Amino acid sequence: MESFHDSLKKEEVNLVIYYDYDAARLTIFEYIESWYNRKIIYSRIGYLTPQQYEDSIKKTASHYRLCPCRAHK
């Protein structure tokens, strides 16, 4: 988590002047979603980007379905 905050500060926050809270929120969201989660790889998740890891989980999960008898317990 510390490396994320360090990257966020070095690559985004310290380089931009935000005019208001909403502008900061949108710009930081775009940085995370368009750059950080798509480009940075992590050893803890098999040297994948967070987006690749999430996609692999969704793909695996799509092969399974919830048994109707347990859906409402």
Secondary structure as GFF3:
##gff-version 3
##sequence-region A 1 73
A	DSSP	alpha_helix	2	11	.	.	.	ID=ss1
A	DSSP	three_ten_helix	13	15	.	.	.	ID=ss2
A	DSSP	alpha_helix	21	31	.	.	.	ID=ss3
A	DSSP	pi_helix	32	36	.	.	.	ID=ss4
A	DSSP	alpha_helix	37	39	.	.	.	ID=ss5
A	DSSP	three_ten_helix	43	45	.	.	.	ID=ss6
A	DSSP	alpha_helix	50	61	.	.	.	ID=ss7
A	DSSP	three_ten_helix	68	70	.	.	.	ID=ss8
###
